[in-house]
Amino acid sequence: MATSVKNNFLNPALVSNLQQALIRRKDSVQEQHLNKAKEPSKASSKPVVLVTNGEGIDSPGLTLLVEALLRDELLDVHVCAPQLDRSVCGHSVTTGETLAVCSAQVGGANGFQVSGTPADCVSLALSGALFSWSKPVLVISGLNKGATCGYDTLYSGAVAGAREALICGVPSLCISLNWEKNVSSESDLKDAVTACLPLVHAAIRDIQKGIFPKNCFLNIAIPSCPLTNKGVKVTRQSPQRSSLSWQAVSTNTNPSAGRYMSNQQSLGIMLAQLGRDASAAAAARRLNSNRKNVEVESVGVAGKLSSQQTIKKYFRMELTEKRQQNIEEDLDSRALEEGFVTVTPLSLYANSHMEIQSSVSSWLAIALSGDQ
């Protein structure tokens, strides 16, 4: 005899209790993960190092650097890095939006991936909300593919991660490899890690001694052939920057044109914007119900539009390297091209350039001399 589906329904009160139990269990599991990351390290006497980057949690450069830092078992290394590639987000921070934070293992170190920018990652990690320690000895942003010299530091998310640490009162380094497209390989990343480790260990040692340069962070760039570098050179920031090339694109010829920006945003940000966008779109439809949309690739080809037409355009920006000629020898971009490992002190203060430059030069001469 057939049984009515209705008779198989569970008691509503029982269903409600089960749902509440599942929610409590989920919250408990998430809290356990968080508490585990915040438990005091068994090797609490080791110097704590926080590592972030600009290219995201899955970047091979990040993994290689963390593995190298853990190899000698002398450091307590933790990671807090963006979920996605945020290499060119500058020093942007996320306000008014909720960031998703998930536990992660990177190169043998405990850490978290964050649906935000490198500056978000460092700020959150240093807030005490994620880790048991309140302040690491050093923050490292790296290892990043593509050197950040000159004015490109203003666009760089990786540099922003190191700068945010300095703002929070923690010494920091930003480390990048002068990656050459179609030439460099993952083995170059491994070599770059090898080349930068003496600087990292010297920084940690001298931070603990209280003789590391103050009021600046160090932007370290490794040449494209790391193991054949000509040595370490303290440099000044050059006026060089990448060329910004804007190209008009059409959805008729490239259906993905409208997704260029959204592809760079995290899922959390897009979902948060969805409600606002829907409301704005509805208002726009009411306002423009009698107007005709005309898609154009640039203002130049738009021609004369009537008052009943709305222009809708899509553009994509490409960054291309722009090399300057006849620049001074002590500038970062030239020294890097000549094969030096460049160490460029970057400060939050515009008027302290000469003093900081002298301080870093003196420290570096002693730090790498082998006398300590």
Secondary structure, 3 states (H helix, E strand, C coil): CCCCHHHHCCCHHHHHHHHHHHHHHHHHHHHHHHHHHHCCCCCCCCCEEEEECCCCCCCHHHHHHHHHHHHCCCCEEEEEEECCCCCCCCCCCCCCCCCCEEEEEECCEEEEEECCCHHHHHHHHCCCCCCCCCCCCEEEEEEEECCCCHHHHHCCHHHHHHHHHHHCCCCEEEEEECCCCCCCCHHHHHHHHHHHHHHHHHHHHHHHHCCCCCCEEEEEEECCCHHHCCCEEECECCCCCCEEEEEEECCCCCHHHHHCCHHHCCHHHHHHHHHHHHHHHHHHHHHCCCCEEEECCCHHHCCCCCCCEEEECEEEEEEECCCCCCCCCCEHHHHHHCCCEEEEEEECCCCCHHHHHHHHHHHHHHHCCCCC
